[in-house]
Structures are given as C-alpha cells and as structure tokens.
C-alpha cells in the first residue's frame, strides 16, 4: 500500500484562533512590561501609564479597592500571556491530531492523540466526492472534501481545512481511475 497523498488541516483553517492568540500575546506582553513586572525585566518606560485611576476604569471602584495597586496588572499580563500560549499549543495539537491519507487502495482519516478514531473507505467504493468552500476558505485556497461510498447515502469521510482541495480531489479521482478502471467523475 503506497501513500499517494497525506495531509493535515491547514494552519490557516483556524485563522480566527491565531488572530486572538496574537492579540492576547501582544496585550499580555504590553501589560506585563507596563506593570510591576516591567522594572524587574529592565523596562521602566511604561510606569506612568499604569496607576490607580486606570485600574478603577477597568475594574470599577469596588473591585479596584480589593486588588493591590500594580498586582492586578501583573497577574492580568501573565494570564493573557499564558492564555495565548495555551491557545497556540492546543491549535497546533489539534492540527497534528488530524491526518488525512490517500493510498493506492484506500482513503483514510485519523483523529485523536490519546485515543485514535480511524475511518477508511476503499478507493473503488467511492461514489461521491464533493468540495465545500466558503468565501474566506476560497480566499486562502482551503476547503473541505466530502467522500461518500456505496455503503451509505451519507458522507463517510471529511477532509477539513485542506489546502488546494480541488487538487486533492483530482488525485483521488486519478487514483480511482488507475485502480478501478472507468467510472463517472463526481
């Protein structure tokens, strides 16, 4: 069994998550440098920006009185930095945990890290291949390939977030033609 194509969802497929990761990281870095952590790290330039009035603006009078001046901003900065790093790590893990494979006899999807779910469809049993792309996906050349077989009328496999989905669909059709002979392309 030779592998003709193998892929993962594109990093761009969850571009909104990456956008928030970057925003949280930059915000956390700025707040950390502007808070009491700044002088510890050698940055004293933002000191005048953080004061009790700004803290009261974000928290309100009641909550601001419960938090020591400066500690809130340090904790918030560290929290945003950690949140962005956790989001980035989970996105990379999610991407790597989905594997899509086309061999000369099967189309295979594998999902999961600790527990693995594998779905396979024999190449000659494929009856339907469709490509789904939204407007944003088309801009980034991304899409979802849906594969149906003779066994059911439902979609059995989905390759989500694939770069150049029409090219992958063409590879599946070419492999199907090579292995199974004449068929009607879908």
Secondary structure, 3 states (H helix, E strand, C coil): CCEEEEECCCHHHHHHHHHHHHHHHHHHHHHHHHCHHHHHCCCCCCHHHCCHHHHHHHHHHHHHHHCCCCHHHHHHHHHHHHHHHHHHHHHHHHHHCEEEEEECCEEEEEECCCCCEEEEEEHHHEEEEEEECCHHHHHCCEEEEEEEECCCCCEEEEEEEEECHHHHHHHHHHHHHHHHCCCCCC
